Amino acid sequence: MATPVLDKADSAPEPGFADSPYITVTFRIRRFNPEISAEAFWDDFQVEIDPKERVLDALHKIKWELDGSLTFRRSCAHGICGSDAMRINGKNRLACKTLIKDINPAKPITVEAIKGLTVLKDLVVDMDPFFQAYRDVMPFLITKDTNEPTRERLQTAEDRERFDDTTKCILCAACTSSCPVFWNDGQYFGPAAIVNAHRFIFDSRDEAGEQRLEILNDRDGVWRCRTTFNCTDACPRGIEITKAIQEVKRALITRRY
């Protein structure tokens, strides 16, 4: 039996099929390694990548193929864990949700650590102050009944809707680290902590609203907010953060929530 041979005409690629989708993109990353130098510096990397990929994919490619010392946080890579918040082209974003094609890959793409928190190495910051502020607002359900409940704590759909928006927070710190007040005074609770306090202050099942309001009535609490809307613009989950902060302020004045 004769072996079938493909005709050259049959094997020719379809028009445009052989064209590579990859482009060369320059990533300009702000590096910092305290073991080497006290000064940060910018490091350029040329990456061949599909523009439909994410910035996180480019960072992986740089770390795995070009420079294994590049340091950054990531976990789920799907916009849920909040680990990979960073400043990309001067704006707080999640690297796993930012497509390269959407941030003008024809020019160098700058990547740096979020502001307001101490940089430990490259794109990794010390999150302890951020999480301390979060813990300080008691982000958990508190009731006066200390006995273990014997049935579910029921809530109407309307009551649930009251605080639905602020349940979406993933603690990425994109909002807090976009706040100019937080940049200048790290003692400010910051938008994320206030958002998580809001989530329980307006929960009809919770009974510690007054305690949280008093915590946020501190000089480093909600009154430090200057309503610049940076936090709302930075939130990758679309939470109306500035609105939530204003609602907490109103609750402090009226004691109605």
VOBA-1610 file (N, C-alpha, C; in pm, whole numbers, padded with zeros to 5 digits, always signed):
BEGIN
Met+00086-00120+00000Met+00000+00000+00000Met+00089+00124+00000Ala+00054+00218-00083Ala+00133+00340-00092Ala+00103+00432+00027Thr+00207+00495+00079Thr+00190+00589+00191Thr+00134+00720+00139Pro+00022+00766+00196Pro-00038+00891+00148Pro+00054+01009+00177Val+00063+01098+00081Val+00147+01216+00095Val+00061+01341+00080Leu+00080+01433+00173Leu+00002+01558+00164Leu+00052+01641+00047Asp-00040+01691-00028Asp-00005+01783-00135Asp+00037+01916-00073Lys+00138+01981-00128Lys+00187+02106-00073Lys+00078+02211-00063Ala-00009+02211-00160Ala-00118+02309-00159Ala-00212+02284-00042Asp-00233+02151-00010Asp-00322+02117+00101Asp-00261+02153+00236Ser-00127+02146+00247Ser-00061+02170+00375Ser-00033+02317+00402Ala-00056+02404+00307Ala-00029+02546+00326Ala-00123+02604+00432Pro-00072+02684+00525Pro-00158+02742+00630Pro-00257+02840+00573Glu-00369+02849+00640Glu-00471+02945+00599Glu-00416+03086+00616Pro-00463+03180+00535Pro-00416+03318+00548Pro-00433+03370+00690Gly-00325+03423+00747Gly-00330+03480+00882Gly-00308+03379+00992Phe-00315+03247+00961Phe-00304+03145+01065Phe-00162+03139+01122Ala-00064+03161+01035Ala+00074+03151+01078Ala+00123+03275+01150Asp+00045+03383+01146Asp+00085+03506+01214Asp+00086+03484+01365Ser+00195+03522+01431Ser+00206+03504+01575Ser+00123+03610+01648Pro+00049+03568+01752Pro-00028+03666+01830Pro+00060+03741+01929Tyr+00186+03700+01943Tyr+00273+03758+02044Tyr+00330+03894+02001Ile+00347+03978+02100Ile+00411+04108+02080Ile+00520+04124+02186Thr+00612+04215+02163Thr+00716+04243+02261Thr+00673+04361+02347Val+00666+04338+02476Val+00622+04441+02570Val+00733+04468+02671Thr+00756+04595+02699Thr+00853+04633+02801Thr+00782+04652+02935Phe+00827+04577+03034Phe+00776+04593+03170Phe+00884+04662+03253Arg+00850+04777+03307Arg+00942+04855+03388Arg+00901+04838+03535Ile+00975+04757+03608Ile+00937+04717+03744Ile+01026+04787+03846Arg+00962+04843+03947Arg+01038+04908+04055Arg+01085+04800+04152Arg+01216+04783+04159Arg+01277+04677+04240Arg+01331+04734+04372Phe+01328+04650+04473Phe+01389+04688+04601Phe+01428+04562+04675Asn+01554+04557+04716Asn+01603+04445+04795Asn+01690+04502+04907Pro+01638+04506+05030Pro+01712+04569+05141Pro+01844+04499+05173Glu+01859+04374+05128Glu+01984+04303+05154Glu+02096+04349+05060Ile+02057+04420+04954Ile+02157+04466+04857Ile+02178+04616+04863Ser+02066+04691+04871Ser+02075+04837+04871Ser+01954+04897+04940Ala+01975+05014+04999Ala+01864+05085+05063Ala+01783+05165+04963Glu+01830+05170+04839Glu+01763+05246+04735Glu+01687+05155+04639Ala+01569+05198+04600Ala+01493+05125+04498Ala+01541+05168+04360Phe+01514+05085+04259Phe+01554+05120+04123Phe+01456+05057+04025Trp+01455+05109+03903Trp+01367+05057+03798Trp+01443+04956+03712Asp+01379+04845+03683Asp+01441+04738+03606Asp+01350+04706+03486Asp+01405+04711+03364Asp+01327+04685+03243Asp+01341+04540+03198Phe+01228+04482+03154Phe+01226+04347+03101Phe+01149+04346+02969Gln+01207+04285+02867Gln+01139+04268+02739Gln+01072+04131+02738Val+00942+04130+02719Val+00867+04005+02727Val+00788+03982+02599Glu+00802+03862+02542Glu+00721+03821+02428Glu+00594+03757+02483Ile+00481+03820+02458Ile+00359+03772+02521Ile+00237+03809+02440Asp+00133+03730+02453Asp+00004+03758+02390Asp-00060+03875+02465Pro-00099+03981+02397Pro-00159+04096+02467Pro-00290+04064+02537Lys-00348+03949+02507Lys-00471+03909+02576Lys-00441+03842+02710Glu-00312+03822+02738Glu-00273+03768+02868Glu-00280+03879+02973Arg-00266+03838+03099Arg-00274+03932+03210Arg-00134+03978+03254Val-00130+04086+03328Val-00003+04133+03382Val+00058+04026+03471Leu-00024+03953+03546Leu+00027+03846+03630Leu+00100+03741+03548Asp+00047+03709+03430Asp+00113+03612+03343Asp+00251+03662+03301Ala+00260+03792+03275Ala+00389+03851+03236Ala+00488+03845+03353Leu+00439+03870+03474Leu+00527+03863+03590Leu+00576+03721+03612His+00488+03624+03590His+00530+03484+03599His+00639+03454+03496Lys+00619+03502+03376Lys+00715+03477+03269Lys+00852+03539+03303Ile+00848+03660+03360Ile+00973+03725+03399Ile+01043+03646+03510Lys+00966+03604+03610Lys+01025+03532+03724Lys+01076+03394+03682Trp+01001+03323+03599Trp+01036+03186+03562Trp+01142+03178+03452Glu+01150+03281+03369Glu+01239+03272+03254Glu+01351+03376+03250Leu+01331+03490+03316Leu+01428+03599+03302Leu+01502+03632+03433Asp+01428+03642+03543Asp+01491+03680+03670Asp+01415+03617+03786Gly+01469+03509+03838Gly+01402+03437+03946Gly+01398+03511+04077Ser+01473+03622+04088Ser+01473+03698+04213Ser+01355+03794+04226Leu+01280+03814+04116Leu+01164+03904+04122Leu+01064+03848+04223Thr+01018+03936+04314Thr+00933+03891+04424Thr+00798+03963+04422Phe+00691+03885+04428Phe+00556+03941+04434Phe+00464+03837+04495Arg+00347+03883+04538Arg+00248+03791+04596Arg+00141+03758+04493Arg+00095+03635+04495Arg-00023+03593+04419Arg-00069+03459+04475Ser-00197+03429+04456Ser-00248+03302+04506Ser-00348+03242+04407Cys-00474+03286+04413Cys-00576+03222+04330Cys-00565+03260+04183Ala-00514+03379+04155Ala-00498+03431+04018Ala-00631+03453+03947His-00739+03468+04023His-00870+03490+03961His-00949+03602+04029Gly-00879+03696+04092Gly-00947+03813+04146Gly-01030+03789+04270Ile-01001+03682+04344Ile-01078+03650+04464Ile-00994+03665+04590Cys-00868+03624+04585Cys-00785+03625+04707Cys-00734+03764+04741Gly-00717+03852+04643Gly-00669+03987+04669Gly-00521+03998+04696Ser-00444+03894+04665Ser-00302+03893+04699Ser-00216+03984+04611Asp-00256+04001+04485Asp-00165+04064+04388Asp-00200+04208+04352Ala-00244+04285+04451Ala-00268+04428+04427Ala-00133+04498+04410Met-00122+04581+04308Met+00000+04657+04282Met-00034+04778+04196Arg+00060+04870+04186Arg+00039+04988+04102Arg+00087+04957+03960Ile-00005+04959+03867Ile+00027+04929+03727Ile-00005+05054+03646Asn+00098+05108+03582Asn+00085+05236+03512Asn+00025+05344+03603Gly+00071+05344+03728Gly+00032+05448+03822Gly-00104+05433+03886Lys-00171+05319+03862Lys-00304+05298+03917Lys-00309+05165+03991Asn-00376+05164+04107Asn-00389+05040+04183Asn-00480+04942+04108Arg-00428+04821+04086Arg-00504+04718+04016Arg-00463+04581+04070Leu-00546+04481+04037Leu-00505+04342+04060Leu-00435+04295+03933Ala-00314+04242+03947Ala-00238+04197+03830Ala-00310+04085+03757Cys-00388+04004+03830Cys-00457+03891+03769Cys-00583+03932+03693Lys-00626+04057+03708Lys-00746+04104+03639Lys-00715+04212+03535Thr-00588+04240+03516Thr-00548+04346+03423Thr-00491+04287+03296Leu-00563+04302+03185Leu-00516+04251+03057Leu-00413+04347+02998Ile-00309+04290+02940Ile-00202+04371+02884Ile-00254+04463+02773Lys-00344+04414+02692Lys-00395+04493+02580Lys-00473+04616+02626Asp-00517+04617+02752Asp-00597+04729+02802Asp-00513+04841+02862Ile-00381+04824+02868Ile-00297+04926+02935Ile-00186+04976+02842Asn-00217+04986+02714Asn-00127+05045+02615Asn+00011+04977+02612Pro+00017+04853+02564Pro+00145+04780+02561Pro+00248+04837+02464Ala+00210+04936+02382Ala+00305+04998+02291Ala+00409+05080+02368Lys+00373+05118+02491Lys+00466+05193+02576Lys+00507+05105+02694Pro+00619+05137+02760Pro+00659+05059+02877Pro+00549+05058+02983Ile+00522+04940+03037Ile+00422+04924+03142Ile+00494+04926+03276Thr+00460+05023+03359Thr+00526+05033+03490Thr+00451+04951+03594Val+00527+04883+03676Val+00471+04801+03784Val+00550+04831+03911Glu+00478+04866+04017Glu+00545+04895+04145Glu+00455+04856+04261Ala+00511+04851+04379Ala+00435+04814+04498Ala+00332+04921+04531Ile+00223+04881+04597Ile+00122+04977+04640Ile+00183+05073+04743Lys+00126+05192+04751Lys+00182+05299+04835Lys+00126+05294+04978Gly+00199+05359+05069Gly+00150+05375+05205Gly+00189+05264+05301Leu+00239+05152+05248Leu+00283+05041+05331Leu+00430+05014+05302Thr+00504+04974+05403Thr+00648+04954+05389Thr+00678+04843+05289Val+00764+04874+05192Val+00803+04772+05094Val+00907+04680+05157Leu+00880+04550+05152Leu+00973+04450+05206Leu+01073+04405+05101Lys+01020+04380+04980Lys+01106+04344+04867Lys+01024+04355+04739Asp+01079+04423+04641Asp+01016+04437+04509Asp+00870+04480+04520Leu+00775+04391+04491Leu+00633+04427+04490Leu+00561+04381+04616Val+00635+04333+04715Val+00576+04283+04839Val+00585+04390+04947Val+00470+04420+05010Val+00466+04519+05118Val+00427+04453+05249Asp+00455+04522+05359Asp+00418+04474+05492Asp+00269+04502+05514Met+00190+04398+05517Met+00044+04414+05530Met-00003+04417+05675Asp+00087+04403+05772Asp+00046+04398+05912Asp-00034+04519+05957Pro+00008+04644+05927Pro-00074+04759+05970Pro-00214+04756+05909Phe-00223+04713+05784Phe-00352+04704+05716Phe-00444+04605+05788Phe-00391+04486+05818Phe-00474+04385+05884Phe-00501+04418+06031Gln-00413+04496+06094Gln-00439+04538+06231Gln-00559+04632+06236Ala-00566+04724+06141Ala-00682+04814+06133Ala-00810+04735+06108Tyr-00799+04632+06025Tyr-00913+04544+05997Tyr-00959+04473+06124Arg-00864+04420+06201Arg-00900+04351+06325Arg-00959+04446+06428Asp-00912+04570+06429Asp-00956+04667+06529Asp-01104+04701+06520Val-01164+04686+06403Val-01306+04720+06387Val-01397+04601+06416Met-01340+04494+06464Met-01415+04372+06502Met-01501+04322+06385Pro-01439+04270+06281Pro-01512+04229+06161Pro-01576+04090+06172Phe-01663+04077+06271Phe-01731+03949+06291Phe-01862+03976+06363Leu-01955+03884+06353Leu-02088+03902+06412Leu-02079+03895+06564Ile-02137+03994+06632Ile-02138+03998+06778Ile-02283+04011+06824Thr-02322+03923+06916Thr-02456+03931+06974Thr-02446+03930+07126Lys-02548+03979+07192Lys-02549+03983+07338Lys-02575+03845+07397Asp-02639+03761+07319Asp-02665+03624+07365Asp-02538+03542+07353Thr-02481+03507+07467Thr-02355+03432+07466Thr-02375+03282+07447Asn-02500+03238+07456Asn-02528+03096+07438Asn-02523+03059+07289Glu-02485+02939+07263Glu-02480+02892+07124Glu-02623+02890+07068Pro-02646+02949+06953Pro-02782+02956+06899Pro-02837+02816+06867Thr-02967+02803+06884Thr-03031+02674+06856Thr-03096+02673+06718Arg-03100+02788+06655Arg-03156+02797+06520Arg-03085+02908+06442Glu-03108+02911+06315Glu-03047+03011+06228Glu-03097+03151+06264Arg-03006+03249+06256Arg-03047+03388+06277Arg-03104+03440+06145Leu-03235+03454+06141Leu-03302+03489+06017Leu-03288+03638+05985Gln-03298+03669+05857Gln-03285+03807+05810Gln-03365+03822+05682Thr-03434+03934+05668Thr-03512+03955+05546Thr-03418+03991+05430Ala-03469+03976+05310Ala-03391+04011+05192Ala-03359+04160+05192Glu-03452+04242+05242Glu-03430+04386+05248Glu-03318+04420+05346Asp-03317+04353+05461Asp-03211+04377+05559Asp-03075+04334+05502Arg-03075+04225+05430Arg-02949+04178+05370Arg-02899+04275+05263Glu-02991+04330+05188Glu-02956+04424+05082Glu-02889+04549+05138Arg-02921+04583+05263Arg-02869+04706+05323Arg-02715+04710+05327Phe-02652+04595+05344Phe-02506+04593+05354Phe-02442+04500+05249Asp-02520+04465+05146Asp-02471+04369+05047Asp-02342+04415+04979Asp-02333+04542+04945Asp-02218+04592+04870Asp-02087+04572+04945Thr-02090+04596+05076Thr-01965+04589+05152Thr-01925+04447+05190Thr-02006+04348+05155Thr-01965+04207+05177Thr-01867+04162+05069Lys-01850+04240+04965Lys-01769+04198+04851Lys-01619+04218+04871Cys-01580+04284+04980Cys-01439+04317+05002Cys-01352+04192+05008Ile-01238+04195+04938Ile-01145+04081+04937Ile-01013+04117+05007Leu-01010+04231+05077Leu-00894+04271+05157Leu-00766+04277+05075Cys-00775+04333+04956Cys-00658+04344+04868Cys-00575+04468+04900Ala-00633+04563+04974Ala-00569+04690+05012Ala-00555+04789+04898Ala-00616+04761+04784Ala-00609+04856+04672Ala-00672+04989+04709Cys-00781+04985+04785Cys-00848+05109+04823Cys-00768+05187+04926Thr-00727+05120+05031Thr-00654+05186+05140Thr-00523+05247+05089Ser-00452+05173+05004Ser-00323+05222+04955Ser-00336+05323+04841Ser-00460+05356+04803Ser-00482+05462+04704Ser-00522+05593+04771Cys-00536+05588+04905Cys-00588+05702+04981Cys-00475+05797+05021Pro-00480+05923+04979Pro-00374+06018+05015Pro-00364+06045+05165Val-00475+06031+05237Val-00469+06048+05383Val-00387+05935+05443Phe-00407+05814+05395Phe-00332+05698+05445Phe-00184+05710+05410Trp-00154+05764+05291Trp-00013+05782+05252Trp+00059+05869+05354Asn-00009+05974+05401Asn+00055+06071+05489Asn+00045+06037+05637Asp-00049+05948+05670Asp-00066+05912+05811Asp-00111+05766+05818Gly-00017+05679+05843Gly-00048+05536+05849Gly-00135+05496+05966Gln-00166+05591+06058Gln-00253+05560+06172Gln-00401+05560+06132Tyr-00433+05623+06019Tyr-00571+05627+05970Tyr-00619+05485+05945Phe-00739+05454+05989Phe-00793+05319+05971Phe-00793+05277+05824Gly-00828+05370+05738Gly-00828+05341+05595Gly-00963+05288+05547Pro-00989+05303+05417Pro-01118+05264+05361Pro-01157+05118+05383Ala-01063+05025+05370Ala-01099+04882+05381Ala-01152+04849+05519Ala-01088+04900+05624Ala-01134+04873+05760Ala-01274+04931+05782Ile-01298+05051+05729Ile-01428+05115+05746Ile-01535+05037+05669Val-01501+04991+05550Val-01594+04911+05471Val-01634+04784+05548Asn-01538+04719+05611Asn-01569+04596+05684Asn-01643+04623+05814Ala-01622+04742+05872Ala-01704+04781+05987Ala-01848+04806+05941His-01863+04875+05828His-01995+04902+05771His-02074+04773+05752Arg-02005+04670+05703Arg-02071+04543+05675Arg-02143+04487+05799Phe-02089+04513+05921Phe-02152+04462+06043Phe-02236+04567+06115Ile-02200+04694+06103Ile-02280+04799+06165Ile-02424+04795+06112Phe-02437+04769+05982Phe-02570+04771+05920Phe-02632+04632+05905Asp-02572+04534+05969Asp-02627+04398+05968Asp-02729+04389+06082Ser-02854+04361+06049Ser-02961+04360+06149Ser-02941+04252+06255Arg-02858+04154+06230Arg-02836+04046+06327Arg-02729+04082+06430Asp-02649+04183+06400Asp-02537+04220+06486Asp-02582+04318+06595Glu-02516+04312+06712Glu-02555+04398+06823Glu-02438+04478+06879Ala-02334+04498+06797Ala-02217+04574+06844Ala-02193+04697+06757Gly-02299+04747+06695Gly-02285+04864+06608Gly-02231+04985+06682Glu-02280+05008+06805Glu-02235+05123+06883Glu-02086+05115+06913Gln-02038+04995+06944Gln-01895+04978+06974Gln-01810+05013+06853Arg-01853+04965+06737Arg-01775+04992+06615Arg-01780+05140+06580Leu-01895+05202+06600Leu-01905+05345+06570Leu-01812+05426+06660Glu-01802+05387+06786Glu-01713+05459+06877Glu-01567+05439+06836Ile-01534+05321+06790Ile-01397+05295+06742Ile-01366+05386+06623Leu-01462+05400+06532Leu-01440+05480+06411Leu-01460+05629+06436Asn-01508+05664+06556Asn-01523+05805+06592Asn-01391+05864+06641Asp-01291+05780+06651Asp-01157+05821+06692Asp-01099+05919+06590Arg-00996+05993+06630Arg-00936+06092+06539Arg-00874+06028+06416Asp-00844+05898+06423Asp-00790+05827+06307Asp-00899+05747+06235Gly-01025+05778+06266Gly-01136+05705+06207Gly-01196+05773+06085Val-01328+05763+06070Val-01394+05807+05947Val-01379+05956+05918Trp-01358+06037+06022Trp-01354+06181+05999Trp-01228+06224+05925Arg-01132+06135+05910Arg-01012+06167+05833Arg-01037+06160+05683Cys-01145+06096+05642Cys-01176+06081+05500Cys-01203+06218+05437Arg-01141+06243+05322Arg-01157+06371+05252Arg-01241+06357+05124Thr-01304+06241+05107Thr-01397+06217+04996Thr-01332+06246+04860Thr-01217+06190+04835Thr-01150+06209+04706Thr-01192+06102+04603Phe-01262+05999+04649Phe-01310+05890+04563Phe-01198+05802+04506Asn-01073+05822+04549Asn-00965+05734+04503Asn-00995+05589+04535Cys-01049+05566+04656Cys-01075+05429+04700Cys-01180+05362+04612Thr-01285+05435+04581Thr-01392+05378+04497Thr-01338+05346+04358Asp-01257+05435+04303Asp-01199+05411+04171Asp-01105+05292+04170Ala-01036+05269+04281Ala-00935+05163+04286Ala-00993+05025+04314Cys-01113+05019+04371Cys-01167+04889+04414Cys-01192+04794+04296Pro-01126+04679+04293Pro-01146+04585+04182Pro-01280+04513+04188Arg-01350+04526+04300Arg-01480+04460+04315Arg-01597+04556+04290Gly-01566+04681+04263Gly-01671+04777+04232Gly-01752+04822+04352Ile-01697+04811+04472Ile-01769+04854+04592Ile-01774+05008+04595Glu-01888+05062+04632Glu-01903+05208+04646Glu-01849+05248+04784Ile-01718+05251+04792Ile-01652+05269+04922Ile-01680+05407+04982Thr-01669+05512+04901Thr-01691+05647+04953Thr-01833+05660+05008Lys-01929+05599+04941Lys-02068+05601+04988Lys-02079+05531+05123Ala-02011+05417+05137Ala-02015+05342+05263Ala-01956+05424+05377Ile-01846+05494+05350Ile-01783+05577+05453Ile-01878+05689+05495Gln-01946+05750+05398Gln-02040+05857+05431Gln-02157+05804+05513Glu-02200+05682+05488Glu-02309+05622+05565Glu-02267+05599+05710Val-02142+05561+05730Val-02091+05543+05866Val-02084+05678+05937Lys-02040+05782+05866Lys-02038+05917+05925Lys-02179+05960+05966Arg-02275+05934+05877Arg-02413+05973+05906Arg-02465+05897+06028Ala-02430+05769+06037Ala-02474+05689+06151Ala-02414+05741+06282Leu-02292+05792+06275Leu-02229+05849+06395Leu-02302+05975+06441Ile-02351+06054+06346Ile-02420+06178+06380Ile-02563+06150+06429Thr-02633+06064+06360Thr-02774+06040+06390Thr-02797+05925+06486Arg-02697+05837+06496Arg-02710+05713+06574Arg-02826+05628+06525Arg-02851+05638+06396Arg-02954+05555+06333Arg-02888+05472+06225Tyr-02907+05342+06233Tyr-02846+05253+06135Tyr-02922+05122+06130
//
